[in-house]
Amino acid sequence: MNGFEDWMDGLTEGQLALQYNLSCLADGELDESTAARALVKIENDDECRTFFEDIQRCARMHRDVMEPNRISARIAMMAGELQEGQEGQQLNRRLATIFYQLGKAYVLSAVDFEKFREQVFASAVPIAQTKTMGRGFVDGVLGGNRAGHSQQDWAEARHLFNGRLERIEEPMEKGVRLLEQVLEIEPDHEEARIYLAFVHTNQGHSLKAERLYREVFDSAMVLENRGHAAMQIGQLFSKEGDHRKAATYFRWVTLSGLAEREPRFWAAYFNLAIASLGMKRPQRGLLWFRDLLNRFPDQASEAARLCMGSPTFRDAIESDSEFAQAFEQWCPELLHAANEG
């Protein structure tokens, strides 16, 4: 009990009596009225509450030492709590995944096919099937009394699947609601943040989109997600006519080696070529076009299609005859692909 001696120094008889009562309270040895007074004191006095908690902690330690089986039981209980916490995290993660896949599918169903091709790397899941799966998963968690292991409001998830989602008329709004749910469950869900930014871009809210994309670019753990955010930020700057800033983000994609590791990022080279033309650096643009064709020859047809759809490229061809001739000499594959198309 040496740990309590510090509490005794300089105390009045009344304070010593209170501490004695608190000690007896911890051991369950006070009568009802005295215990009630002691509990009121604990509730209103931080020092008394700290003293009482120390008494309880020391008493538990003493009992554990005297009865080794209690230590094993306590360890087993802690392990069980840890396992329950892990299960709760796994359930949350799975629910977030279902919400994300369904939200993405709704968002993509609300945009045209060309934007689908430009913005999406993975196909969307079937909506009806995913809703049925999600409803079954949530019902299984609630029916199996496993919801208590999770911080997520599973009853709210059931309401969402069983009717609230259907009362939202527009697919895009359904998608936003589900993606927002994802971020409530997993605030660091990178893909959900990317698709919410895509929605803002689609709706013309460039500043909101840039903020979300920048959050992903600055903090994402997955390199591909950083790359996707960089590409989209660059596109936003390109639409504003700020080709220099756009090139900074496209260049990050090429310098990171992401395009070589994930060929789907080949468009960073095309975007750098267009940004160079926008900055009135046609020779640099030609170098980027040539680099693209050397690294990704299979993308010649798609690159030619993008060239024909780029006002910056068309303006360079039409206004600069020297560039047009050099382009024909340096990148005949693109002209051939354009003629075939």
VOBA-1610 file (N, C-alpha, C; in pm, whole numbers, padded with zeros to 5 digits, always signed):
BEGIN
Met+00081-00120+00000Met+00000+00000+00000Met+00086+00126+00000Asn+00219+00112-00025Asn+00305+00229-00023Asn+00260+00334-00123Gly+00190+00290-00228Gly+00144+00385-00329Gly+00046+00484-00274Phe-00019+00452-00161Phe-00118+00542-00104Phe-00059+00641-00005Glu+00067+00619+00036Glu+00124+00705+00139Glu+00132+00849+00093Asp+00155+00869-00037Asp+00161+01006-00088Asp+00029+01079-00070Trp-00079+01002-00069Trp-00210+01063-00051Trp-00234+01107+00094Met-00160+01048+00189Met-00185+01074+00330Met-00118+01201+00380Asp-00009+01240+00312Asp+00069+01354+00362Asp-00013+01482+00364Gly-00018+01547+00482Gly-00081+01677+00493Gly-00232+01677+00490Leu-00298+01561+00503Leu-00444+01554+00498Leu-00503+01579+00635Thr-00621+01640+00640Thr-00694+01659+00765Thr-00762+01529+00803Glu-00816+01524+00926Glu-00886+01403+00971Glu-01009+01377+00883Gly-01077+01485+00842Gly-01194+01466+00756Gly-01156+01408+00621Gln-01043+01454+00566Gln-00998+01400+00438Gln-00953+01255+00450Leu-00887+01224+00563Leu-00847+01085+00586Leu-00969+00996+00599Ala-01073+01048+00667Ala-01197+00969+00682Ala-01262+00943+00548Leu-01260+01046+00460Leu-01318+01028+00327Leu-01240+00923+00248Gln-01108+00928+00258Gln-01029+00829+00186Gln-01054+00690+00241Tyr-01073+00681+00372Tyr-01106+00550+00430Tyr-01238+00499+00373Asn-01337+00589+00364Asn-01468+00550+00309Asn-01455+00506+00163Leu-01369+00579+00087Leu-01351+00541-00053Leu-01286+00403-00064Ser-01191+00376+00025Ser-01128+00244+00026Ser-01230+00136+00056Cys-01315+00164+00157Cys-01419+00066+00191Cys-01520+00051+00078Leu-01549+00162+00007Leu-01642+00156-00107Leu-01587+00065-00215Ala-01458+00077-00241Ala-01396-00008-00343Ala-01407-00155-00306Asp-01404-00184-00175Asp-01413-00323-00130Asp-01556-00367-00103Gly-01654-00275-00126Gly-01794-00310-00103Gly-01831-00323+00042Glu-01768-00245+00131Glu-01786-00260+00275Glu-01860-00144+00339Leu-01918-00049+00262Leu-01991+00064+00319Leu-02140+00037+00322Asp-02208+00096+00426Asp-02354+00087+00428Asp-02409+00178+00320Glu-02537+00165+00289Glu-02597+00230+00173Glu-02588+00382+00180Ser-02618+00443+00294Ser-02618+00589+00303Ser-02477+00647+00292Thr-02380+00582+00359Thr-02242+00630+00352Thr-02188+00613+00211Ala-02222+00501+00147Ala-02178+00477+00009Ala-02234+00583-00084Ala-02360+00623-00063Ala-02423+00724-00147Ala-02349+00857-00135Arg-02313+00895-00012Arg-02240+01021+00007Arg-02102+01015-00060Ala-02037+00899-00047Ala-01906+00884-00109Ala-01915+00893-00261Leu-02020+00834-00319Leu-02036+00838-00464Leu-02061+00979-00514Val-02137+01059-00435Val-02160+01199-00472Val-02028+01274-00473Lys-01944+01247-00371Lys-01814+01311-00364Lys-01726+01275-00483Ile-01730+01147-00522Ile-01652+01101-00639Ile-01698+01172-00765Glu-01829+01190-00775Glu-01885+01249-00896Glu-01845+01395-00911Asn-01826+01464-00800Asn-01806+01609-00804Asn-01663+01652-00774Asp-01576+01558-00741Asp-01439+01595-00702Asp-01341+01510-00781Asp-01265+01575-00870Asp-01172+01503-00957Asp-01066+01428-00876Glu-01017+01489-00767Glu-00912+01426-00687Glu-00964+01299-00621Cys-01086+01306-00570Cys-01146+01186-00508Cys-01168+01077-00612Arg-01212+01118-00730Arg-01237+01018-00835Arg-01106+00950-00875Thr-00999+01026-00886Thr-00868+00969-00921Thr-00821+00873-00812Phe-00838+00912-00687Phe-00797+00826-00576Phe-00875+00695-00577Phe-01008+00705-00601Phe-01092+00587-00602Phe-01053+00492-00715Glu-01023+00548-00833Glu-00982+00465-00946Glu-00849+00396-00918Asp-00757+00467-00850Asp-00629+00405-00814Asp-00649+00288-00718Ile-00740+00306-00622Ile-00770+00198-00528Ile-00821+00075-00603Gln-00915+00098-00694Gln-00972-00015-00770Gln-00865-00084-00853Arg-00778-00003-00916Arg-00673-00061-01000Arg-00576-00146-00918Cys-00535-00095-00803Cys-00443-00170-00716Cys-00508-00296-00662Ala-00637-00286-00632Ala-00707-00403-00580Ala-00713-00513-00686Arg-00738-00473-00812Arg-00742-00573-00920Arg-00605-00637-00937Met-00500-00557-00933Met-00365-00611-00947Met-00333-00708-00834His-00374-00673-00712His-00349-00760-00597His-00421-00895-00614Arg-00547-00890-00656Arg-00622-01014-00675Arg-00562-01098-00787Asp-00513-01032-00894Asp-00453-01105-01005Asp-00326-01178-00960Val-00245-01111-00874Val-00123-01174-00826Val-00154-01293-00736Met-00257-01277-00652Met-00294-01384-00559Met-00361-01500-00632Glu-00426-01471-00745Glu-00498-01576-00818Glu-00453-01573-00964Pro-00348-01648-00998Pro-00294-01646-01136Pro-00397-01675-01243Asn-00499-01754-01210Asn-00601-01786-01311Asn-00675-01660-01357Arg-00682-01561-01268Arg-00751-01438-01304Arg-00675-01365-01416Ile-00540-01375-01411Ile-00460-01311-01516Ile-00490-01374-01651Ser-00495-01508-01655Ser-00526-01578-01780Ser-00664-01539-01831Ala-00758-01529-01738Ala-00894-01492-01779Ala-00898-01350-01835Arg-00823-01259-01772Arg-00822-01121-01818Arg-00758-01112-01958Ile-00650-01185-01978Ile-00584-01185-02110Ile-00678-01240-02216Ala-00750-01348-02181Ala-00846-01406-02276Ala-00956-01307-02310Met-01001-01232-02206Met-01106-01133-02231Met-01055-01023-02324Met-00931-00975-02299Met-00875-00871-02384Met-00858-00920-02528Ala-00817-01046-02543Ala-00802-01103-02677Ala-00936-01109-02748Gly-01040-01144-02671Gly-01174-01149-02728Gly-01221-01012-02773Glu-01193-00909-02691Glu-01231-00773-02728Glu-01157-00729-02853Leu-01028-00766-02862Leu-00951-00731-02980Leu-01007-00797-03104Gln-01045-00925-03090Gln-01101-00998-03204Gln-01233-00936-03247Glu-01315-00896-03148Glu-01443-00833-03181Glu-01419-00702-03256Gly-01317-00626-03209Gly-01286-00500-03277Gly-01242-00523-03420Gln-01161-00625-03441Gln-01115-00657-03576Gln-01231-00700-03665Glu-01322-00779-03608Glu-01438-00822-03685Glu-01523-00701-03724Gly-01539-00608-03629Gly-01616-00488-03660Gly-01554-00409-03774Gln-01421-00397-03774Gln-01353-00327-03882Gln-01373-00397-04016Gln-01368-00530-04012Gln-01386-00605-04136Gln-01528-00588-04190Leu-01627-00588-04100Leu-01765-00570-04142Leu-01784-00430-04201Asn-01728-00330-04135Asn-01735-00193-04186Asn-01672-00182-04324Arg-01556-00245-04338Arg-01484-00236-04465Arg-01565-00301-04578Arg-01629-00412-04547Arg-01708-00480-04651Arg-01831-00397-04687Leu-01895-00337-04587Leu-02011-00252-04616Leu-01969-00132-04699Ala-01854-00071-04666Ala-01804+00043-04742Ala-01777+00003-04887Thr-01725-00117-04907Thr-01697-00165-05043Thr-01825-00179-05123Ile-01929-00234-05060Ile-02058-00249-05129Ile-02116-00113-05164Phe-02114-00020-05068Phe-02163+00115-05095Phe-02083+00181-05208Tyr-01951+00160-05206Tyr-01866+00223-05308Tyr-01897+00167-05447Gln-01903+00035-05458Gln-01929-00025-05589Gln-02066+00016-05642Leu-02165+00019-05555Leu-02300+00058-05597Leu-02305+00207-05631Gly-02239+00289-05548Gly-02237+00432-05575Gly-02168+00463-05706Lys-02055+00397-05732Lys-01984+00417-05858Lys-02071+00377-05977Ala-02143+00267-05963Ala-02229+00220-06072Ala-02339+00322-06103Tyr-02398+00377-06000Tyr-02502+00479-06022Tyr-02444+00603-06090Val-02327+00647-06044Val-02264+00765-06103Val-02235+00742-06250Leu-02179+00626-06282Leu-02142+00599-06421Leu-02263+00578-06510Ser-02373+00533-06451Ser-02495+00515-06531Ser-02555+00650-06571Ala-02510+00756-06506Ala-02566+00889-06532Ala-02482+00970-06629Val-02371+00914-06679Val-02285+00987-06773Val-02279+00911-06905Asp-02238+00982-07011Asp-02234+00917-07142Asp-02111+00827-07154Phe-02111+00746-07258Phe-02008+00643-07272Phe-01869+00701-07289Glu-01857+00815-07359Glu-01726+00873-07379Glu-01663+00913-07246Lys-01742+00974-07160Lys-01689+01011-07029Lys-01657+00887-06947Phe-01737+00782-06968Phe-01707+00656-06900Phe-01567+00609-06940Arg-01536+00614-07068Arg-01406+00567-07116Arg-01293+00654-07063Glu-01318+00784-07055Glu-01212+00874-07012Glu-01186+00866-06862Gln-01288+00838-06783Gln-01277+00853-06638Gln-01261+00722-06562Val-01292+00611-06625Val-01304+00487-06549Val-01201+00384-06593Phe-01138+00322-06495Phe-01041+00217-06525Phe-01100+00078-06506Ala-01206+00068-06429Ala-01267-00063-06401Ala-01416-00055-06431Ser-01470-00165-06483Ser-01612-00168-06518Ser-01698-00158-06393Ala-01816-00099-06410Ala-01909-00086-06299Ala-01979-00219-06272Val-02018-00239-06148Val-02090-00361-06111Val-02236-00349-06153Pro-02307-00461-06173Pro-02451-00455-06202Pro-02528-00403-06081Ile-02612-00304-06101Ile-02677-00236-05989Ile-02772-00327-05914Ala-02864-00393-05986Ala-02966-00474-05918Ala-02903-00586-05837Gln-02807-00653-05895Gln-02741-00765-05826Gln-02665-00717-05702Thr-02599-00603-05714Thr-02522-00551-05601Thr-02614-00505-05489Lys-02727-00445-05524Lys-02824-00405-05420Lys-02876-00527-05345Thr-02906-00633-05418Thr-02954-00755-05353Thr-02848-00813-05261Met-02723-00814-05308Met-02614-00864-05226Met-02596-00779-05101Gly-02601-00647-05118Gly-02584-00557-05004Gly-02694-00574-04902Arg-02817-00586-04948Arg-02929-00605-04855Arg-02913-00736-04778Gly-02872-00841-04848Gly-02852-00970-04781Gly-02740-00965-04680Phe-02634-00892-04713Phe-02520-00881-04621Phe-02561-00807-04493Val-02630-00695-04509Val-02672-00616-04392Val-02770-00696-04306Asp-02866-00763-04371Asp-02962-00845-04295Asp-02891-00957-04221Gly-02787-01013-04284Gly-02713-01121-04218Gly-02640-01072-04094Val-02582-00952-04103Val-02512-00896-03988Val-02610-00868-03874Leu-02724-00807-03908Leu-02822-00775-03804Leu-02885-00902-03748Gly-02918-00997-03836Gly-02980-01120-03789Gly-02888-01206-03705Gly-02758-01195-03730Gly-02662-01274-03654Gly-02609-01204-03530Asn-02674-01091-03494Asn-02633-01014-03375Asn-02486-00975-03380Arg-02437-00944-03499Arg-02296-00904-03513Arg-02281-00753-03525Ala-02393-00682-03537Ala-02387-00538-03557Ala-02327-00467-03437Gly-02340-00527-03319Gly-02287-00464-03199Gly-02137-00454-03198His-02071-00530-03283His-01925-00527-03289His-01874-00410-03372Ser-01964-00336-03435Ser-01925-00232-03527Ser-01981-00099-03485Gln-01910+00007-03523Gln-01957+00141-03494Gln-02057+00189-03599Gln-02064+00121-03708Gln-02154+00162-03815Gln-02299+00140-03773Asp-02387+00234-03815Asp-02529+00221-03787Asp-02589+00127-03893Trp-02594+00001-03856Trp-02639-00100-03952Trp-02788-00088-03981Ala-02864-00041-03884Ala-03008-00021-03909Ala-03028+00084-04017Glu-02947+00189-04015Glu-02954+00293-04118Glu-02917+00234-04254Ala-02817+00146-04256Ala-02780+00081-04382Ala-02896-00002-04436Arg-02966-00071-04346Arg-03082-00151-04390Arg-03189-00060-04447His-03217+00053-04381His-03318+00146-04432His-03278+00198-04570Leu-03149+00222-04588Leu-03103+00274-04716Leu-03129+00173-04827Phe-03097+00046-04802Phe-03119-00058-04902Phe-03268-00088-04922Asn-03347-00075-04816Asn-03487-00119-04821Asn-03586-00010-04858Gly-03539+00105-04905Gly-03638+00203-04947Gly-03586+00345-04966Arg-03502+00391-04877Arg-03459+00531-04886Arg-03385+00559-05016Leu-03308+00463-05062Leu-03235+00481-05187Leu-03331+00495-05304Glu-03440+00419-05301Glu-03535+00421-05412Glu-03611+00552-05419Arg-03620+00624-05308Arg-03693+00750-05309Arg-03611+00864-05370Ile-03483+00838-05395Ile-03400+00936-05465Ile-03415+00911-05615Glu-03460+01009-05689Glu-03497+00987-05829Glu-03377+00978-05923Glu-03282+01070-05911Glu-03172+01077-06006Glu-03060+00979-05971Pro-03014+00900-06069Pro-02903+00807-06043Pro-02778+00876-05987Met-02748+00996-06037Met-02630+01066-05988Met-02644+01098-05839Glu-02765+01137-05797Glu-02788+01168-05655Glu-02778+01042-05571Lys-02826+00929-05624Lys-02810+00803-05552Lys-02662+00772-05532Gly-02584+00791-05640Gly-02442+00763-05631Gly-02372+00850-05529Val-02406+00979-05529Val-02345+01071-05431Val-02379+01029-05289Arg-02506+00994-05265Arg-02547+00953-05130Arg-02468+00831-05083Leu-02449+00735-05171Leu-02376+00614-05134Leu-02227+00642-05114Leu-02168+00724-05199Leu-02027+00756-05184Leu-02002+00836-05056Glu-02095+00922-05020Glu-02084+00995-04893Glu-02093+00900-04775Gln-02177+00797-04787Gln-02185+00695-04682Gln-02052+00623-04667Val-01987+00598-04780Val-01856+00531-04776Val-01758+00613-04692Leu-01755+00743-04715Leu-01660+00828-04644Leu-01697+00845-04497Glu-01823+00826-04463Glu-01861+00827-04322Glu-01808+00702-04253Ile-01809+00590-04324Ile-01760+00465-04266Ile-01607+00463-04268Glu-01549+00498-04383Glu-01403+00498-04399Glu-01360+00633-04456Pro-01329+00730-04370Pro-01295+00865-04416Pro-01176+00870-04511Asp-01090+00769-04507Asp-00971+00771-04594Asp-00990+00686-04719His-01115+00658-04758His-01143+00577-04877His-01109+00660-05001Glu-00998+00630-05065Glu-00946+00713-05174Glu-01035+00709-05298Glu-01082+00589-05335Glu-01160+00576-05458Glu-01294+00649-05448Ala-01358+00643-05330Ala-01485+00714-05313Ala-01465+00865-05329Arg-01354+00915-05277Arg-01325+01058-05290Arg-01302+01094-05437Ile-01236+01006-05512Ile-01212+01031-05653Ile-01344+01040-05730Tyr-01436+00948-05702Tyr-01562+00949-05776Tyr-01651+01066-05736Leu-01644+01110-05610Leu-01718+01229-05572Leu-01662+01351-05645Ala-01530+01355-05660Ala-01469+01464-05737Ala-01514+01458-05882Phe-01525+01337-05937Phe-01573+01320-06074Phe-01715+01375-06089Val-01799+01352-05988Val-01935+01406-05992Val-01931+01559-05997His-01847+01619-05913His-01837+01765-05912His-01787+01817-06048Thr-01693+01745-06109Thr-01645+01784-06241Thr-01758+01778-06342Asn-01834+01670-06339Asn-01946+01651-06430Asn-02052+01759-06414Gln-02066+01809-06292Gln-02167+01912-06265Gln-02112+02053-06279Gly-01984+02065-06318Gly-01926+02196-06339Gly-01873+02264-06215His-01859+02189-06106His-01808+02246-05982His-01657+02220-05973Ser-01582+02296-06050Ser-01439+02268-06066Ser-01361+02284-05936Leu-01393+02385-05857Leu-01318+02409-05734Leu-01338+02295-05634Lys-01461+02246-05621Lys-01488+02133-05532Lys-01416+02008-05581Ala-01419+01989-05712Ala-01352+01872-05770Ala-01202+01879-05745Glu-01144+01996-05770Glu-00999+02010-05751Glu-00960+01984-05606Arg-01042+02033-05512Arg-01010+02013-05370Arg-01006+01864-05335Leu-01105+01790-05382Leu-01109+01646-05353Leu-00995+01572-05422Tyr-00971+01604-05548Tyr-00861+01539-05619Tyr-00727+01570-05551Arg-00711+01694-05505Arg-00585+01732-05442Arg-00566+01657-05309Glu-00676+01636-05236Glu-00666+01558-05112Glu-00615+01418-05140Val-00664+01359-05250Val-00619+01225-05287Val-00472+01229-05330Phe-00438+01327-05413Phe-00301+01337-05463Phe-00201+01358-05349Asp-00240+01436-05250Asp-00149+01469-05140Asp-00134+01357-05038Ser-00236+01271-05025Ser-00234+01177-04913Ser-00255+01031-04949Ala-00285+01000-05074Ala-00319+00862-05110Ala-00201+00768-05088Met-00233+00649-05037Met-00133+00546-05019Met-00113+00464-05146Val-00215+00460-05230Val-00210+00382-05353Val-00160+00471-05467Leu-00049+00433-05528Leu+00014+00515-05631Leu-00082+00541-05748Glu-00158+00439-05786Glu-00251+00455-05898Glu-00356+00562-05868Asn-00401+00570-05744Asn-00499+00672-05708Asn-00437+00812-05713Arg-00312+00823-05671Arg-00243+00951-05684Arg-00231+00989-05832Gly-00200+00889-05915Gly-00187+00915-06057Gly-00318+00960-06118His-00426+00895-06080His-00556+00932-06134His-00591+01074-06092Ala-00564+01108-05965Ala-00592+01243-05916Ala-00507+01346-05991Ala-00379+01312-06015Ala-00290+01403-06087Ala-00343+01429-06229Met-00387+01322-06296Met-00439+01337-06431Met-00561+01429-06433Gln-00649+01412-06334Gln-00772+01492-06332Gln-00745+01638-06296Ile-00652+01661-06203Ile-00615+01799-06170Ile-00556+01867-06295Gly-00469+01793-06365Gly-00412+01846-06488Gly-00518+01882-06590Gln-00618+01796-06604Gln-00726+01824-06699Gln-00804+01949-06660Leu-00825+01966-06530Leu-00896+02086-06484Leu-00819+02212-06521Phe-00686+02209-06500Phe-00605+02325-06536Phe-00604+02346-06687Ser-00603+02236-06764Ser-00605+02248-06910Ser-00732+02318-06958Lys-00845+02282-06897Lys-00972+02345-06936Lys-00972+02493-06904Glu-00897+02532-06800Glu-00887+02673-06764Glu-00783+02747-06849Gly-00710+02673-06933Gly-00608+02734-07017Gly-00474+02751-06949Asp-00460+02696-06828Asp-00332+02706-06757Asp-00250+02581-06789His-00189+02579-06906His-00118+02460-06953His+00009+02433-06873Arg+00069+02539-06819Arg+00192+02519-06742Arg+00163+02439-06615Lys+00058+02478-06541Lys+00024+02404-06421Lys-00023+02263-06456Ala-00098+02251-06564Ala-00144+02119-06607Ala-00026+02027-06633Ala+00076+02079-06702Ala+00194+01999-06735Ala+00266+01950-06611Thr+00262+02028-06503Thr+00328+01988-06379Thr+00272+01856-06327Tyr+00139+01843-06333Tyr+00077+01720-06282Tyr+00093+01604-06381Phe+00083+01631-06509Phe+00106+01524-06607Phe+00250+01474-06599Arg+00341+01566-06576Arg+00482+01528-06567Arg+00508+01441-06445Trp+00435+01468-06337Trp+00451+01383-06218Trp+00420+01237-06253Val+00318+01215-06336Val+00279+01079-06373Val+00393+01010-06448Thr+00457+01082-06540Thr+00565+01020-06618Thr+00690+01001-06533Leu+00721+01098-06448Leu+00841+01086-06364Leu+00827+00976-06259Ser+00706+00952-06213Ser+00685+00849-06111Ser+00701+00708-06166Gly+00704+00694-06300Gly+00712+00562-06361Gly+00578+00491-06368Leu+00473+00563-06331Leu+00341+00500-06324Leu+00292+00457-06462Ala+00319+00538-06564Ala+00272+00503-06699Ala+00335+00374-06749Glu+00461+00351-06715Glu+00527+00228-06757Glu+00476+00109-06676Arg+00446+00133-06549Arg+00396+00026-06464Arg+00250-00005-06493Glu+00173+00098-06523Glu+00031+00084-06555Glu+00006+00154-06688Pro+00011+00080-06800Pro-00001+00143-06931Pro-00128+00225-06952Arg-00229+00204-06867Arg-00351+00283-06882Arg-00326+00432-06859Phe-00209+00467-06802Phe-00174+00608-06782Phe-00094+00665-06899Trp-00095+00596-07013Trp-00020+00643-07128Trp-00062+00783-07170Ala-00188+00821-07141Ala-00240+00950-07185Ala-00165+01068-07123Ala-00087+01043-07017Ala-00007+01151-06959Ala+00088+01207-07064Tyr+00143+01120-07151Tyr+00234+01166-07257Tyr+00158+01249-07360Phe+00040+01204-07396Phe-00042+01282-07490Phe-00076+01417-07429Asn-00116+01419-07303Asn-00153+01544-07237Asn-00034+01641-07230Leu+00085+01586-07209Leu+00205+01671-07207Leu+00232+01731-07344Ala+00206+01654-07448Ala+00224+01706-07584Ala+00127+01822-07609Ile+00001+01804-07570Ile-00099+01910-07589Ile-00067+02032-07504Ala-00023+02008-07378Ala+00013+02120-07291Ala+00128+02199-07351Ser+00224+02130-07413Ser+00338+02199-07477Ser+00289+02286-07592Leu+00195+02234-07670Leu+00139+02314-07779Leu+00066+02435-07723Gly-00006+02414-07611Gly-00077+02525-07549Gly+00016+02633-07498Met+00138+02595-07460Met+00239+02692-07414Met+00321+02746-07531Lys+00279+02715-07656Lys+00348+02761-07776Lys+00490+02706-07784Arg+00502+02579-07749Arg+00631+02510-07759Arg+00613+02388-07850Pro+00594+02412-07982Pro+00562+02302-08074Pro+00670+02195-08081Gln+00797+02237-08075Gln+00904+02137-08082Gln+00896+02042-07963Arg+00871+02098-07846Arg+00857+02013-07728Arg+00736+01923-07742Gly+00629+01974-07801Gly+00510+01892-07822Gly+00539+01773-07912Leu+00616+01797-08020Leu+00654+01689-08110Leu+00733+01580-08037Leu+00823+01623-07947Leu+00902+01525-07872Leu+00812+01438-07784Trp+00712+01499-07723Trp+00621+01420-07640Trp+00537+01325-07725Phe+00492+01369-07842Phe+00416+01280-07931Phe+00503+01161-07973Arg+00629+01191-08009Arg+00718+01083-08052Arg+00748+00987-07938Asp+00766+01041-07818Asp+00791+00957-07700Asp+00672+00866-07674Leu+00553+00921-07690Leu+00431+00841-07671Leu+00429+00722-07767Leu+00455+00750-07895Leu+00450+00643-07996Leu+00559+00539-07975Asn+00675+00582-07928Asn+00783+00487-07902Asn+00749+00395-07784Arg+00689+00451-07682Arg+00660+00375-07561Arg+00531+00293-07573Phe+00432+00350-07641Phe+00300+00285-07646Phe+00249+00280-07791Pro+00314+00203-07876Pro+00274+00199-08018Pro+00131+00152-08039Asp+00081+00069-07947Asp-00055+00018-07963Asp-00161+00126-07941Gln-00121+00241-07889Gln-00218+00347-07861Gln-00224+00451-07973Ala-00165+00421-08085Ala-00161+00519-08195Ala-00301+00560-08240Ser-00390+00463-08257Ser-00526+00495-08304Ser-00600+00583-08203Glu-00589+00549-08075Glu-00657+00627-07973Glu-00596+00767-07963Ala-00463+00776-07975Ala-00398+00906-07970Ala-00441+00993-08089Ala-00456+00930-08206Ala-00501+01005-08324Ala-00643+01058-08303Arg-00727+00975-08242Arg-00865+01018-08214Arg-00866+01138-08120Leu-00780+01133-08018Leu-00773+01243-07922Leu-00718+01369-07988Cys-00623+01351-08081Cys-00570+01468-08153Cys-00680+01539-08229Met-00761+01462-08301Met-00868+01522-08380Met-00972+01591-08291Gly-00982+01549-08167Gly-01080+01610-08076Gly-01023+01722-07993Ser-00896+01755-08011Ser-00832+01858-07930Ser-00828+01992-08004Pro-00897+02095-07954Pro-00890+02228-08017Pro-00748+02283-08019Thr-00670+02253-07914Thr-00531+02303-07908Thr-00448+02243-08020Phe-00466+02113-08045Phe-00390+02048-08152Phe-00434+02100-08288Arg-00564+02112-08310Arg-00614+02159-08440Arg-00566+02301-08468Asp-00565+02384-08363Asp-00519+02521-08381Asp-00371+02524-08420Ala-00291+02437-08359Ala-00147+02432-08392Ala-00126+02388-08536Ile-00202+02288-08580Ile-00189+02238-08718Ile-00230+02344-08818Glu-00339+02413-08790Glu-00397+02508-08885Glu-00322+02642-08889Ser-00260+02678-08775Ser-00197+02810-08769Ser-00046+02807-08791Asp+00013+02688-08789Asp+00160+02678-08798Asp+00195+02571-08902Ser+00225+02615-09023Ser+00252+02520-09131Ser+00380+02441-09105Glu+00479+02505-09041Glu+00602+02434-09009Glu+00576+02320-08911Phe+00490+02345-08813Phe+00457+02240-08717Phe+00383+02127-08789Ala+00291+02163-08880Ala+00215+02062-08952Ala+00308+01971-09032Gln+00407+02029-09100Gln+00502+01949-09177Gln+00589+01863-09087Ala+00633+01921-08976Ala+00718+01844-08882Ala+00639+01730-08820Phe+00513+01756-08790Phe+00428+01651-08730Phe+00414+01535-08828Glu+00396+01566-08956Glu+00381+01461-09057Glu+00508+01377-09067Gln+00624+01441-09053Gln+00750+01369-09063Gln+00780+01290-08935Trp+00751+01349-08819Trp+00788+01287-08692Trp+00689+01180-08648Cys+00562+01199-08681Cys+00457+01110-08627Cys+00367+01058-08737Pro+00424+00989-08838Pro+00340+00939-08948Pro+00237+00838-08900Glu+00266+00768-08790Glu+00171+00668-08738Glu+00039+00734-08699Leu+00048+00855-08644Leu-00074+00923-08601Leu-00157+00967-08722Leu-00090+01016-08825Leu-00162+01055-08947Leu-00225+00934-09014His-00151+00823-09018His-00203+00701-09078His-00325+00652-09002Ala-00314+00652-08868Ala-00426+00607-08786Ala-00547+00699-08802Ala-00522+00831-08813Ala-00631+00926-08831Ala-00701+00905-08966Asn-00623+00877-09071Asn-00682+00854-09203Asn-00764+00725-09204Glu-00715+00624-09135Glu-00789+00498-09129Glu-00919+00514-09051Gly-00912+00597-08946Gly-01031+00619-08864Gly-01138+00695-08938
//
